[in-house]
Amino acid sequence: MPGSQPDQSAHLLTNAAQLAQTRHFVRFEIFEDPKLALPDWSKLEPEAPASAYQAANFLLPWLATIGQEDAIKPCIIVGYLHDGSAGALFPFGLTIKAGMRIISFLGGSDSNAQMGLIRSDLNLTQSDIKDALNFCAHSHLRPDALILINQPELWECKANPFALVSHQPSASFSF
């Protein structure tokens, strides 16, 4: 009898709309030349809770010296919001160790607080972080592993959204 069962298509559309609302990013872009990411980087730096280790004026010279010596290829990932603005920047680098392609935060052992720049007005969800990591994992970079260490649980009283995904707590609160 028509109308006796709930409209499944309306339910699916509602779920899709709710899912879209829980995700902040509509697209991601990888910048292998970090200077091309500078316009977004410059906008995010003053408003994102972060340490000096995420600043372009630390990471660009680090890449040109230590990063180059260690054959680290920059791959800065920027997540864009519905309005087209940058909502987050993840300063990653790709290196090859023991034949494995590994993505990690730039700064290496010279940085004891590795994290991304995330607009302070955003409260990223687990889905947002998984979307960013999946984008990276399935990109042309073809990483075998993402090793994201030395991340604080909190920074400037704001929770690190990477703690929302599977992780291992640090043995020290200073890392």
Disulfide bonds with the S-S distance in Angstrom:
none
